Amino acid sequence: MDRELLERITARRAELDELEKQLAEVRAELDELAVAEKVLERMSRQLAEERATFAPTPGQVGAGR
């Protein structure tokens, strides 16, 4: 086999191995962001529900004065 061709193949394999590693890191970060999004959505819904539950109704604010 041609030595130069073998070196080019080896170099390209090393480049692709590095890209594969970077892709795995990107996928892991995307998974983490998806989880964070779900948590944020859930917390936002819960906060909105709590605010609606504990919000004063008209006439309640300062009614004891």
Protein Blocks (a to p, Z undefined) as FASTA:
>chain_A
ZZklmmmmmmmmmmmmmmmmmmmmmmmmmmmmmmmmmmmmmmmmmmmmmmmmmpccehkl
oplZZ
